[in-house]
Amino acid sequence: MQIILLETIPHVGKLGEVVKVKDGFARNYLIPTKRAKRATPAALEEFKAHKEELERQQAERLAKAEEFKSKIDGQEITIASKAGVDGRLFGSVTNMDVAEALNKLGYDIHKSQVRTPLGAIKAVGEYPLQIDLHHDIVADITVKVVAEA
């Protein structure tokens, strides 16, 4: 399916490009989330009229992400969890737990933004994680998992 991208999407294309993607990806994700439109002649004309506004909105999102990165980058978060004598957790610390801990500190982070490169955390210790703020901007944080008393 031919679509017009209304924002830059990694591995797909940049704002304003007409690209061909699989029908299901367009119908089920890109079009409902208003990230793309079908590439019809009418839609192309409409896009040309609104291109400057869309570019401005994308620049604003990028600036907000940069500002947010300066606040959150380098943060150290402590999460207490039940653990055995050997330091292994009963259960695990997931990206949802990290997002909740950040929300308690006043940062508006969704669990899908938390990147845990090694998967769920299953032992006591310090772990470097990444927060995906924008497709170009990633903040690095440290999660310290301690045994619950």
Phi, psi and omega per residue, in radians:
M1 nan 2.367 3.087
Q2 -1.505 2.236 3.129
I3 -2.342 2.800 3.017
I4 -1.856 2.188 3.133
L5 -1.393 2.232 3.123
L6 -1.636 -0.052 3.014
E7 -2.751 2.867 3.128
T8 -1.285 2.263 3.139
I9 -2.185 2.126 -3.114
P10 -0.979 2.439 3.100
H11 1.179 0.108 3.099
V12 -2.082 -0.984 3.127
G13 2.938 -3.137 -3.116
K14 -1.729 2.920 3.120
L15 -0.916 2.236 3.061
G16 1.581 -0.182 -3.139
E17 -1.298 2.532 3.016
V18 -1.718 2.014 -3.069
V19 -2.210 2.793 3.076
K20 -1.831 2.174 3.110
V21 -2.245 2.966 3.100
K22 -1.171 2.546 -3.068
D23 -0.993 -0.780 -3.104
G24 -1.124 -0.704 3.121
F25 -1.081 -0.729 3.131
A26 -1.213 -0.886 -3.056
R27 -1.204 -0.648 -3.024
N28 -1.639 -0.347 -3.079
Y29 -2.223 -1.037 -2.996
L30 -1.144 -0.825 -3.092
I31 -1.258 -0.812 3.119
P32 -1.087 -0.549 3.139
T33 -1.547 0.135 3.086
K34 1.035 0.647 3.063
R35 -1.712 -0.195 -3.126
A36 -2.728 2.849 3.049
K37 -2.317 2.729 3.035
R38 -1.087 2.503 -3.088
A39 -1.513 1.342 3.040
T40 -1.761 2.798 3.109
P41 -0.998 -0.684 3.123
A42 -1.146 -0.722 3.140
A43 -1.166 -0.625 3.090
L44 -1.109 -0.745 3.103
E45 -1.118 -0.759 3.129
E46 -1.102 -0.705 3.134
F47 -1.109 -0.757 3.135
K48 -1.033 -0.618 3.135
A49 -1.226 -0.551 -3.057
H50 -1.859 0.144 -3.042
K51 -1.055 -0.772 -3.126
E52 -1.078 -0.724 3.138
E53 -1.128 -0.739 3.121
L54 -1.125 -0.686 3.093
E55 -1.125 -0.688 3.114
R56 -1.127 -0.764 3.125
Q57 -1.077 -0.715 3.136
Q58 -1.160 -0.664 3.100
A59 -1.149 -0.652 3.095
E60 -1.126 -0.760 3.114
R61 -1.075 -0.692 3.123
L62 -1.141 -0.730 3.126
A63 -1.143 -0.713 3.100
K64 -1.103 -0.713 3.128
A65 -1.132 -0.702 3.097
E66 -1.083 -0.774 3.140
E67 -1.113 -0.746 -3.135
F68 -1.154 -0.631 3.116
K69 -1.089 -0.702 -3.137
S70 -1.106 -0.500 3.121
K71 -1.377 -0.712 -2.963
I72 -1.680 -0.374 -3.064
D73 -1.050 2.246 3.106
G74 1.519 0.014 3.128
Q75 -1.095 2.582 3.041
E76 -2.071 2.169 -3.090
I77 -1.990 2.402 3.088
T78 -1.919 2.241 3.110
I79 -2.147 2.199 3.124
A80 -1.675 2.355 -3.132
S81 -2.534 2.681 3.123
K82 -1.194 2.321 -3.105
A83 -2.426 2.702 3.076
G84 -1.417 3.142 -3.108
V85 -1.113 -0.599 -3.102
D86 -1.425 0.003 3.082
G87 1.659 -0.054 3.083
R88 -1.413 2.468 -3.107
L89 -1.426 2.594 2.954
F90 -1.476 1.689 -2.997
G91 1.786 -2.548 -3.139
S92 -2.766 2.896 3.039
V93 -1.791 2.070 -3.066
T94 -1.848 3.093 3.105
N95 -1.114 -0.465 3.079
M96 -1.159 -0.715 3.104
D97 -1.126 -0.699 3.121
V98 -1.150 -0.742 3.127
A99 -1.103 -0.708 3.099
E100 -1.113 -0.735 3.118
A101 -1.101 -0.704 3.099
L102 -1.185 -0.643 3.103
N103 -1.136 -0.616 3.088
K104 -1.147 -0.500 3.104
L105 -1.444 -0.065 3.081
G106 1.758 0.130 3.103
Y107 -1.693 2.336 -3.134
D108 -1.570 1.601 -3.102
I109 -2.148 2.374 3.074
H110 -1.700 2.638 -3.084
K111 -1.048 -0.471 3.141
S112 -1.275 -0.235 3.112
Q113 -1.483 -0.288 -3.098
V114 -1.477 2.190 3.136
R115 -1.886 2.019 3.078
T116 -1.896 1.721 -3.022
P117 -1.084 -0.491 -3.113
L118 -1.755 0.169 -3.097
G119 1.506 -2.831 -3.119
A120 -1.128 2.526 -3.121
I121 -1.463 2.178 -3.031
K122 -2.120 0.181 -3.139
A123 -2.557 2.759 3.094
V124 -1.188 2.473 3.107
G125 2.644 -3.014 3.102
E126 -1.854 2.377 -3.084
Y127 -2.340 2.262 3.051
P128 -1.413 2.263 3.107
L129 -2.207 2.906 3.110
Q130 -2.150 2.532 3.067
I131 -1.983 2.091 -3.119
D132 -1.494 1.801 -3.083
L133 -1.602 -0.505 -3.108
H134 -2.780 2.802 -3.092
H135 -1.103 -0.306 3.091
D136 -1.823 -0.226 -2.984
I137 -2.136 2.176 3.128
V138 -2.272 2.282 3.106
A139 -1.767 2.480 3.120
D140 -1.785 2.293 3.081
I141 -2.281 2.931 3.085
T142 -2.106 2.263 3.096
V143 -1.890 2.162 3.132
K144 -1.861 2.001 -3.138
V145 -1.723 2.163 -3.134
V146 -2.111 2.749 3.116
A147 -1.316 2.366 3.123
E148 -1.245 2.422 -3.104
A149 -1.389 nan nan
